[in-house]
Protein backbone atom coordinates (compact mmCIF):
# COMPACT_ATOMS: atom_id res chain seq x y z
CA UNK A 1 0.00 0.00 0.00
CA UNK A 2 2.82 2.37 0.89
CA UNK A 3 4.40 1.58 -2.43
CA UNK A 4 1.09 2.40 -4.15
CA UNK A 5 0.94 5.95 -2.76
CA UNK A 6 4.59 6.46 -3.30
CA UNK A 7 4.11 5.90 -7.03
CA UNK A 8 3.55 9.15 -8.93
CA UNK A 9 1.38 7.47 -11.60
CA UNK A 10 -0.78 5.76 -9.02
CA UNK A 11 -1.65 9.08 -7.39
CA UNK A 12 -2.53 10.61 -10.76
CA UNK A 13 -4.86 7.71 -11.65
CA UNK A 14 -6.65 7.85 -8.29
CA UNK A 15 -7.12 11.68 -8.65
CA UNK A 16 -8.62 11.28 -12.12
CA UNK A 17 -11.09 8.64 -10.89
CA UNK A 18 -12.19 10.88 -8.01
CA UNK A 19 -12.63 13.90 -10.31
CA UNK A 20 -14.77 11.94 -12.77
CA UNK A 21 -16.89 10.53 -9.94
CA UNK A 22 -17.48 14.02 -8.46
CA UNK A 23 -18.44 15.50 -11.89
CA UNK A 24 -20.98 12.77 -12.49
CA UNK A 25 -22.48 13.22 -9.04
CA UNK A 26 -22.96 16.99 -9.45
CA UNK A 27 -24.60 16.70 -12.89
CA UNK A 28 -27.00 14.00 -11.75
CA UNK A 29 -28.14 16.18 -8.79
CA UNK A 30 -28.65 19.26 -11.02
CA UNK A 31 -30.71 17.38 -13.59
CA UNK A 32 -32.82 15.86 -10.84
CA UNK A 33 -33.54 19.32 -9.34
CA UNK A 34 -34.42 20.77 -12.77
CA UNK A 35 -36.81 17.95 -13.53
CA UNK A 36 -38.44 18.38 -10.14
CA UNK A 37 -38.86 22.10 -10.81
CA UNK A 38 -40.50 21.45 -14.17
CA UNK A 39 -42.89 19.04 -12.60
CA UNK A 40 -43.79 21.57 -9.85
CA UNK A 41 -44.36 24.40 -12.30
CA UNK A 42 -46.56 22.34 -14.51
CA UNK A 43 -48.69 20.89 -11.74
CA UNK A 44 -48.89 23.88 -9.33
CA UNK A 45 -52.38 25.28 -8.66
CA UNK A 46 -53.00 29.04 -8.54
CA UNK A 47 -55.89 31.53 -8.65
CA UNK A 48 -56.39 34.67 -10.69
CA UNK A 49 -59.15 37.28 -10.25
CA UNK A 50 -60.71 38.96 -13.28
CA UNK A 51 -62.92 42.05 -12.98
CA UNK A 52 -65.40 43.60 -15.40
CA UNK A 53 -66.46 40.36 -17.08
CA UNK A 54 -69.64 41.02 -19.15
CA UNK A 55 -72.75 39.12 -18.08
CA UNK A 56 -74.79 37.57 -20.91
CA UNK A 57 -78.53 37.11 -20.57
CA UNK A 58 -80.37 34.23 -22.21
CA UNK A 59 -84.06 35.03 -22.54
CA UNK A 60 -86.77 35.25 -25.17
CA UNK A 61 -86.22 38.94 -25.91
CA UNK A 62 -89.22 39.07 -28.22
CA UNK A 63 -91.56 38.24 -25.35
CA UNK A 64 -89.91 39.37 -22.14
CA UNK A 65 -87.70 42.01 -20.56
CA UNK A 66 -85.64 41.49 -17.43
CA UNK A 67 -84.39 43.87 -14.76
CA UNK A 68 -81.96 43.41 -11.88
CA UNK A 69 -79.16 41.96 -14.03
CA UNK A 70 -75.73 43.60 -13.52
CA UNK A 71 -73.79 44.45 -16.65
CA UNK A 72 -70.50 42.99 -15.32
CA UNK A 73 -69.31 40.55 -12.66
CA UNK A 74 -66.00 39.44 -11.11
CA UNK A 75 -64.62 35.95 -11.73
CA UNK A 76 -61.83 34.12 -9.88
CA UNK A 77 -60.22 31.29 -11.86
CA UNK A 78 -58.50 28.37 -10.12
CA UNK A 79 -56.35 25.74 -11.81
CA UNK A 80 -52.92 24.99 -13.13
CA UNK A 81 -51.00 28.13 -13.94
CA UNK A 82 -50.16 26.83 -17.41
CA UNK A 83 -53.90 26.48 -18.09
CA UNK A 84 -55.45 29.58 -16.54
CA UNK A 85 -52.77 32.02 -17.72
CA UNK A 86 -53.89 32.04 -21.38
CA UNK A 87 -57.57 32.02 -20.33
CA UNK A 88 -57.05 35.09 -18.14
CA UNK A 89 -55.20 36.82 -20.96
CA UNK A 90 -57.72 36.07 -23.73
CA UNK A 91 -60.88 35.99 -21.57
CA UNK A 92 -62.20 33.36 -23.97
CA UNK A 93 -65.08 32.27 -21.77
CA UNK A 94 -68.50 33.70 -20.88
CA UNK A 95 -70.60 34.23 -17.79
CA UNK A 96 -74.31 33.97 -18.36
CA UNK A 97 -77.66 33.85 -16.65
CA UNK A 98 -80.10 31.48 -18.34
CA UNK A 99 -83.70 32.67 -17.98
CA UNK A 100 -85.22 30.73 -20.83
CA UNK A 101 -87.10 28.36 -18.51
CA UNK A 102 -88.46 31.04 -16.19
CA UNK A 103 -91.88 32.68 -16.36
CA UNK A 104 -92.91 36.23 -15.43
CA UNK A 105 -92.20 37.23 -11.85
CA UNK A 106 -89.40 37.55 -9.31
CA UNK A 107 -86.65 34.92 -9.36
CA UNK A 108 -83.29 34.18 -7.77
CA UNK A 109 -80.96 32.62 -10.32
CA UNK A 110 -77.39 31.34 -10.28
CA UNK A 111 -74.73 32.60 -12.66
CA UNK A 112 -72.76 30.09 -14.74
CA UNK A 113 -69.37 30.26 -16.43
CA UNK A 114 -69.29 28.66 -19.88
CA UNK A 115 -66.38 27.72 -22.12
CA UNK A 116 -63.88 26.74 -19.40
CA UNK A 117 -61.96 23.42 -19.41
CA UNK A 118 -62.86 20.82 -16.81
CA UNK A 119 -59.65 21.36 -14.84
CA UNK A 120 -60.44 25.04 -14.21
CA UNK A 121 -62.85 26.13 -11.49
CA UNK A 122 -64.63 29.52 -11.65
CA UNK A 123 -65.90 31.42 -8.62
CA UNK A 124 -68.35 34.16 -9.68
CA UNK A 125 -69.17 37.23 -7.60
CA UNK A 126 -72.08 37.59 -7.15
CA UNK A 127 -72.93 33.91 -7.31
CA UNK A 128 -76.69 34.56 -7.48
CA UNK A 129 -78.82 37.53 -8.51
CA UNK A 130 -82.45 38.54 -8.03
CA UNK A 131 -84.20 39.29 -11.31
CA UNK A 132 -87.62 40.45 -12.37
CA UNK A 133 -89.07 39.09 -15.62
CA UNK A 134 -91.89 41.06 -17.21
CA UNK A 135 -93.86 40.97 -20.43
CA UNK A 136 -92.14 43.01 -23.16
CA UNK A 137 -93.88 46.16 -24.44
CA UNK A 138 -92.97 48.89 -26.94
CA UNK A 139 -94.29 52.39 -27.46
CA UNK A 140 -93.28 55.48 -29.43
CA UNK A 141 -92.63 58.78 -27.63
CA UNK A 142 -91.87 62.27 -28.82
CA UNK A 143 -88.53 63.71 -27.70
CA UNK A 144 -88.39 67.12 -25.99
CA UNK A 145 -85.30 69.32 -25.66
CA UNK A 146 -84.29 71.16 -22.50
CA UNK A 147 -81.82 74.04 -22.48
CA UNK A 148 -79.27 73.99 -19.66
CA UNK A 149 -77.85 77.34 -18.45
CA UNK A 150 -80.37 79.29 -20.52
CA UNK A 151 -79.64 82.38 -18.42
CA UNK A 152 -75.97 82.14 -19.45
CA UNK A 153 -76.63 82.78 -23.16
CA UNK A 154 -74.50 85.84 -24.03
CA UNK A 155 -76.39 89.14 -24.16
CA UNK A 156 -77.38 90.01 -27.72
CA UNK A 157 -77.77 86.40 -28.88
CA UNK A 158 -81.05 84.56 -29.35
CA UNK A 159 -81.79 80.86 -29.73
CA UNK A 160 -83.91 79.76 -32.65
CA UNK A 161 -86.16 76.73 -32.95
CA UNK A 162 -84.28 73.44 -32.41
CA UNK A 163 -84.59 70.52 -34.80
CA UNK A 164 -84.38 66.92 -33.57
CA UNK A 165 -83.77 63.95 -35.84
CA UNK A 166 -85.61 61.71 -35.27
CA UNK A 167 -88.34 63.52 -33.38
CA UNK A 168 -89.76 60.29 -31.95
CA UNK A 169 -88.13 57.17 -30.50
CA UNK A 170 -89.29 53.68 -29.60
CA UNK A 171 -88.99 52.62 -25.98
CA UNK A 172 -88.75 48.93 -25.13
CA UNK A 173 -89.43 47.83 -21.56
CA UNK A 174 -92.04 46.22 -19.40
CA UNK A 175 -95.63 47.40 -19.59
CA UNK A 176 -95.33 48.68 -16.02
CA UNK A 177 -92.25 50.77 -16.84
CA UNK A 178 -93.78 52.23 -19.99
CA UNK A 179 -96.86 53.29 -18.05
CA UNK A 180 -94.58 55.31 -15.72
CA UNK A 181 -92.89 57.28 -18.50
CA UNK A 182 -93.65 60.98 -18.20
CA UNK A 183 -90.72 62.66 -19.99
CA UNK A 184 -88.37 61.72 -22.82
CA UNK A 185 -85.73 64.40 -23.11
CA UNK A 186 -82.35 65.46 -24.44
CA UNK A 187 -80.35 68.23 -22.78
CA UNK A 188 -78.11 70.80 -24.45
CA UNK A 189 -75.86 73.20 -22.55
CA UNK A 190 -76.14 76.69 -24.06
CA UNK A 191 -73.71 78.47 -21.74
CA UNK A 192 -71.67 81.04 -23.75
CA UNK A 193 -73.18 79.71 -26.99
CA UNK A 194 -72.55 82.12 -29.88
CA UNK A 195 -72.61 79.81 -32.90
CA UNK A 196 -75.31 77.55 -34.27
CA UNK A 197 -75.26 73.86 -33.33
CA UNK A 198 -75.41 71.46 -36.27
CA UNK A 199 -76.15 67.73 -36.01
CA UNK A 200 -74.87 67.22 -32.48
CA UNK A 201 -75.53 63.70 -31.16
CA UNK A 202 -77.16 63.79 -27.71
CA UNK A 203 -78.19 60.87 -25.47
CA UNK A 204 -81.84 60.40 -24.53
CA UNK A 205 -82.99 60.37 -20.91
CA UNK A 206 -86.30 58.91 -19.73
CA UNK A 207 -88.03 60.00 -16.49
CA UNK A 208 -91.15 59.29 -14.51
CA UNK A 209 -93.47 62.01 -13.20
CA UNK A 210 -91.24 62.57 -10.15
CA UNK A 211 -88.15 63.09 -12.29
CA UNK A 212 -86.59 59.71 -11.50
CA UNK A 213 -84.50 57.96 -14.17
CA UNK A 214 -86.18 54.95 -15.73
CA UNK A 215 -84.02 52.06 -16.93
CA UNK A 216 -85.49 51.31 -20.34
CA UNK A 217 -84.18 50.57 -23.81
CA UNK A 218 -84.46 53.46 -26.24
CA UNK A 219 -84.24 52.91 -30.00
CA UNK A 220 -82.30 54.84 -31.18
CA UNK A 221 -80.41 55.79 -28.02
CA UNK A 222 -79.38 59.22 -29.37
CA UNK A 223 -80.89 61.96 -31.52
CA UNK A 224 -79.24 64.54 -33.76
CA UNK A 225 -79.88 68.13 -32.63
CA UNK A 226 -79.49 71.31 -34.67
CA UNK A 227 -80.00 74.67 -32.97
CA UNK A 228 -79.75 78.02 -34.79
CA UNK A 229 -78.18 80.88 -32.83
CA UNK A 230 -79.01 84.35 -34.06
CA UNK A 231 -77.76 87.84 -33.22
CA UNK A 232 -80.66 90.19 -34.03
CA UNK A 233 -79.63 93.81 -34.53
CA UNK A 234 -81.14 97.22 -35.12
CA UNK A 235 -79.66 100.65 -35.93
CA UNK A 236 -81.12 103.43 -33.79
CA UNK A 237 -80.35 107.13 -33.15
CA UNK A 238 -77.79 107.93 -30.46
CA UNK A 239 -78.68 110.65 -27.97
CA UNK A 240 -76.10 112.48 -25.85
CA UNK A 241 -77.41 113.05 -22.32
CA UNK A 242 -76.12 115.97 -20.25
CA UNK A 243 -76.57 117.27 -16.74
CA UNK A 244 -75.44 120.30 -14.74
CA UNK A 245 -74.91 123.89 -15.83
CA UNK A 246 -72.07 125.47 -17.76
CA UNK A 247 -69.85 128.10 -16.12
CA UNK A 248 -71.05 131.64 -16.85
CA UNK A 249 -68.24 132.40 -19.30
CA UNK A 250 -68.53 129.10 -21.24
CA UNK A 251 -70.95 128.12 -23.99
CA UNK A 252 -71.06 124.86 -25.93
CA UNK A 253 -70.83 125.59 -29.62
CA UNK A 254 -71.15 121.97 -30.73
CA UNK A 255 -71.07 118.36 -29.53
CA UNK A 256 -70.31 115.95 -32.34
CA UNK A 257 -70.32 112.17 -32.03
CA UNK A 258 -71.96 109.16 -33.70
CA UNK A 259 -75.51 109.99 -34.69
CA UNK A 260 -76.66 106.36 -34.68
CA UNK A 261 -75.48 102.99 -33.38
CA UNK A 262 -76.13 99.32 -34.09
CA UNK A 263 -77.51 97.48 -31.07
CA UNK A 264 -78.05 93.75 -30.49
CA UNK A 265 -80.59 91.89 -28.40
CA UNK A 266 -83.66 89.71 -28.50
CA UNK A 267 -86.17 90.67 -31.16
CA UNK A 268 -88.86 91.60 -28.65
CA UNK A 269 -86.52 93.97 -26.81
CA UNK A 270 -85.23 95.58 -30.01
CA UNK A 271 -88.73 96.12 -31.35
CA UNK A 272 -89.57 98.44 -28.46
CA UNK A 273 -86.48 100.65 -28.85
CA UNK A 274 -86.42 103.87 -30.89
CA UNK A 275 -83.04 105.12 -29.66
CA UNK A 276 -80.25 104.71 -27.16
CA UNK A 277 -78.58 107.28 -24.94
CA UNK A 278 -75.23 107.87 -23.38
CA UNK A 279 -74.80 108.14 -19.66
CA UNK A 280 -75.03 111.77 -18.54
CA UNK A 281 -72.19 114.14 -19.30
CA UNK A 282 -71.70 116.65 -16.48
CA UNK A 283 -71.20 119.88 -18.45
CA UNK A 284 -70.37 121.83 -15.30
CA UNK A 285 -66.92 120.21 -15.47
CA UNK A 286 -66.19 121.40 -19.01
CA UNK A 287 -63.53 124.10 -19.14
CA UNK A 288 -62.22 123.80 -22.68
CA UNK A 289 -62.77 122.11 -26.03
CA UNK A 290 -61.78 118.48 -26.35
CA UNK A 291 -62.88 114.86 -26.76
CA UNK A 292 -64.75 113.02 -24.02
CA UNK A 293 -65.60 109.33 -23.76
CA UNK A 294 -69.17 108.55 -22.74
CA UNK A 295 -70.48 105.15 -21.68
CA UNK A 296 -73.62 103.93 -23.37
CA UNK A 297 -76.68 103.42 -21.20
CA UNK A 298 -77.94 99.98 -22.26
CA UNK A 299 -81.33 98.67 -21.16
CA UNK A 300 -81.38 95.08 -19.92
CA UNK A 301 -80.89 92.52 -22.65
CA UNK A 302 -79.39 94.97 -25.16
CA UNK A 303 -75.74 95.50 -26.08
CA UNK A 304 -73.58 97.01 -28.84
CA UNK A 305 -70.17 96.22 -30.26
CA UNK A 306 -68.78 99.21 -28.35
CA UNK A 307 -69.49 100.22 -24.77
CA UNK A 308 -68.26 103.83 -25.03
CA UNK A 309 -68.38 106.49 -27.72
CA UNK A 310 -66.18 109.52 -28.30
CA UNK A 311 -67.80 112.94 -28.47
CA UNK A 312 -65.97 116.07 -29.65
CA UNK A 313 -67.02 119.08 -27.56
CA UNK A 314 -66.32 122.56 -28.92
CA UNK A 315 -66.82 125.42 -26.50
CA UNK A 316 -66.67 129.22 -26.84
CA UNK A 317 -65.46 131.41 -24.01
CA UNK A 318 -66.42 134.98 -23.20
CA UNK A 319 -64.57 137.64 -21.27
CA UNK A 320 -64.89 141.42 -20.89
CA UNK A 321 -62.01 143.77 -21.63
CA UNK A 322 -62.64 147.12 -19.95
CA UNK A 323 -61.49 150.60 -20.84
CA UNK A 324 -60.69 150.26 -24.51
CA UNK A 325 -59.93 153.80 -25.77
CA UNK A 326 -62.27 155.23 -28.41
CA UNK A 327 -60.40 156.78 -31.31
CA UNK A 328 -61.83 159.67 -33.38
CA UNK A 329 -61.61 159.57 -37.13
CA UNK A 330 -62.59 162.26 -39.68
CA UNK A 331 -62.17 165.21 -37.32
CA UNK A 332 -59.68 166.75 -35.00
CA UNK A 333 -60.07 165.39 -31.48
CA UNK A 334 -59.81 168.97 -30.11
CA UNK A 335 -63.13 169.82 -31.72
CA UNK A 336 -64.99 166.90 -30.08
CA UNK A 337 -66.34 166.59 -26.55
CA UNK A 338 -67.69 163.28 -25.22
CA UNK A 339 -70.99 163.83 -23.44
CA UNK A 340 -72.07 160.23 -22.90
CA UNK A 341 -70.04 158.48 -21.75
CA UNK A 342 -67.88 161.21 -20.39
CA UNK A 343 -64.79 159.02 -20.73
CA UNK A 344 -63.66 158.25 -24.26
CA UNK A 345 -63.55 154.50 -23.62
CA UNK A 346 -65.70 151.41 -24.05
CA UNK A 347 -65.94 147.95 -22.48
CA UNK A 348 -65.87 145.13 -25.03
CA UNK A 349 -67.10 141.56 -24.40
CA UNK A 350 -65.19 139.14 -26.62
CA UNK A 351 -66.48 135.66 -27.47
CA UNK A 352 -64.64 132.92 -29.34
CA UNK A 353 -62.81 129.66 -29.02
CA UNK A 354 -61.08 129.15 -25.71
CA UNK A 355 -57.73 128.99 -27.51
CA UNK A 356 -58.21 132.48 -28.99
CA UNK A 357 -59.78 134.13 -25.98
CA UNK A 358 -57.33 133.04 -23.30
CA UNK A 359 -54.42 134.95 -24.90
CA UNK A 360 -56.41 138.03 -26.04
CA UNK A 361 -55.32 141.45 -24.65
CA UNK A 362 -56.81 144.94 -24.80
CA UNK A 363 -54.08 145.95 -27.22
CA UNK A 364 -55.50 143.46 -29.72
CA UNK A 365 -58.76 145.44 -29.99
CA UNK A 366 -59.60 148.80 -31.57
CA UNK A 367 -62.64 151.07 -30.97
CA UNK A 368 -63.39 154.23 -32.93
CA UNK A 369 -66.09 156.63 -34.13
CA UNK A 370 -66.19 158.27 -37.61
CA UNK A 371 -67.19 161.94 -37.47
CA UNK A 372 -66.52 162.76 -41.12
CA UNK A 373 -68.85 165.43 -42.49
CA UNK A 374 -70.64 166.17 -39.20
CA UNK A 375 -71.77 169.74 -38.46
CA UNK A 376 -71.57 171.52 -35.17
CA UNK A 377 -73.80 170.26 -32.43
CA UNK A 378 -74.64 167.08 -30.56
CA UNK A 379 -74.59 163.75 -32.34
CA UNK A 380 -75.22 160.09 -31.39
CA UNK A 381 -72.57 157.98 -33.10
CA UNK A 382 -72.25 154.17 -33.28
CA UNK A 383 -69.00 152.77 -31.95
CA UNK A 384 -67.06 150.60 -34.37
CA UNK A 385 -64.88 147.88 -32.86
CA UNK A 386 -62.28 145.72 -34.57
CA UNK A 387 -60.26 142.71 -33.44
CA UNK A 388 -58.84 139.35 -34.55
CA UNK A 389 -60.79 137.18 -36.95
CA UNK A 390 -63.22 134.52 -35.58
CA UNK A 391 -63.94 136.58 -32.47
CA UNK A 392 -67.30 138.16 -31.73
CA UNK A 393 -67.04 141.70 -30.32
CA UNK A 394 -69.84 143.24 -28.28
CA UNK A 395 -69.17 146.88 -27.17
CA UNK A 396 -70.87 148.44 -24.19
CA UNK A 397 -72.16 151.01 -24.82
CA UNK A 398 -72.83 150.56 -28.48
CA UNK A 399 -72.97 154.31 -29.20
CA UNK A 400 -71.69 157.56 -27.80
CA UNK A 401 -73.01 161.09 -27.66
CA UNK A 402 -70.55 163.75 -28.70
CA UNK A 403 -70.63 167.48 -29.27
CA UNK A 404 -68.83 168.93 -32.23
CA UNK A 405 -67.62 172.55 -31.97
C-alpha positions, 0 to 999 in steps of 0.5 A: 500500500505504501508503495502504491501511494509512493508511485507518482502514476498511481496518485494521478490515476486515483485523482482522475477517478475521483474527479470523474466521480465528483463531476458525475455526481454533481450533474446528476443532482442538477438534472434531478432538481431541474426535472423536479422544478418542471414538474412543480411548475406544470402541476402547481395550482393558482388563482387569478381574479378577473374584474369587469367580465360582461354578463350575458342574458339568455331570454326570449327577448321578443316576449320578455324584458328582465331587470336586476341583471348587472352588466358585469361581474367578477370571476376568480379562476382556479387551476394549473398556472399553465392552463389559466394564464392564457384564459385570463389573458384572452378571456375566452369564456362567458358568464351567463344567466339562463332565464329561458325556462323562467316565467314572469315574476321575481326569481333568484338565479345562479350565474354560470361560467361557460367555455372553461376546461374541466380542470379550471374552477370559476368562482363568480361574484355575485354567485346569485342575482335577483331578477324580475321578468316582465312581459315586453312592451314597446311604445313610441314617444316624442322627444323634448329638448331642454336648455341647460344654463339658458340664463348664461346665453350671451347678451345680444344672442337669441336661440332659434327653434331646435330641430331633432332627428328623429323627433320620436323614439321607440322605448322597449321595456315592461308594460309597467315601466312604460306606463310610468314614462312621463318625460323623454328628453335630451339636454343641451348646454347653451352656456356662452353659446354664440354659434349655431349647433349642427347635427350634435348627437345627444343621449336620450334620458327617460323620467317618470313624473317625479323626475326619477330615471327609468331604466329602459331601452331606447331605440335609437339611443341618441338623436341629432340636434341642430340649434340656430343661434341668431344675433338680431340687430337694429340701428337706432339714433344715439342721444347724448345726455347731459346734466349740470350747468355750464360756467357763466363764461362758457358756452357749448358751440357743438357736440359731435359724435356718432348719430346712430349705433347698431344694437343687439338683443332679442327681437322683442326687446329691439322692437320696443327701442327707438333710440339709445342714450349715453350716460349723462355728461356733467357739463359743469366740469367742461372748461375747454374744447376736447374729446370726451368718452361717454359710456352707453346706457344699455337697457337690460338685454341689449348690447352694442359692439362698443361700450363707449363712444367719443364725443368732440365738444367745442366750447366758446369762451367769453370775457370782458375787456374794460377801458378800450380807448375810443379813437376819433376819425374824420375830425380833430379830437380837439373839436370833439367833446364826449358827453355820454359816456364822459370818458372816451372808452368802451368795455368790449365783451369778446367771445370765441374759441377758448384757444383764442380768448385766453391769450387776447389782450386789450391791445389786440382790440380797436374802438373808434367813431367816424365823425366825417362830415358832421356839423356843429352840435350834438350827435349820437354815433355808433362805436365801431370795434375791430379785433382778430378774426373769428372773435365776436365783439360786443361793445358796451355802450354801443354808441356815444353822444358827442358834441362837435364845436 
